[in-house]
Amino acid sequence: MPAPAATAPAGNVFRRHLGDAPRRSQLPAVNTENRMTQTRFRLALALAAGVASLGAAHAATPPADLVPTTDAAVTYAVQMTGKPSGTMSIAWDAESGKMRVESLMFPGWLLLEPRENRASMVVDAQRVVMQMPGDVAVRAAPRLPSGAQLSEAGEATVAGQRCTLWDFTSLTEGTGTLCVTEGKLMLRTVARTMAGEEVRIEAETVSTSPQEEARFKVPDGYAPASAPRR
């Protein structure tokens, strides 16, 4: 009786069926690498899209004016070429649109009513009020230079408040940079006029608390007086 065929080890049996198929560790990694590359590409696209949308969301809109959207009171340091440095305080009543301007350069304080094109000098020491030319209501208040072209120039912090920097060019009033809050509160102006004068106005203290209505009214009993001629 012929001798039984020798039984091949289990490993040899699998090897016969699989031939010379490579082990898993020897399989080409092309497909896996392709999938990883595609995944990275998708993530990169998503990240780029997110950054782009984030930048668009934070792009500031140039202010149309410098009239604060809420009540405010700001004390500014004022420097001008050839003139003594000083301070000026401006308070805004958002509801009425009125402003109160105080400075040691004035004999009293200015009550500005731009909506009525009206300005008054109130002298408490003499209990009198002088009607000023209507254009004072515009010229004495913070405003954008006439015909100014604005371009965003970054951000800054002035008197503890964040504001957006805006470079401006005006054919009639010169060039410079404004720093304005989201609420349209001007915190700093650095400018050079067409005549070559340099002007710097910068907030030292800022309050956005509600202002008392009485601060924007001429007290009862004040007599009218004639404004000085210009």
Secondary structure, 3 states (H helix, E strand, C coil): CCCCCCCCCHHHHHHHHHCCCCCHHHCCCHHHHHHHHHHHHHHHHHHHHHHHHHHHHHCCCCCCCCCCCCCEEEEEEEEECCEEEEEEEEEEECCCCEEEEEECCCCCEEEEEHHHCEEEEEECCCCEEEEECCCHHHHCCCCCCCCCEEEEEEEEEECCEEEEEEEEEECCCEEEEEEECCCCCEEEEEEECCCCCEEEEEEEEEECCCCCHHHHCCCCCCEEECCCCC
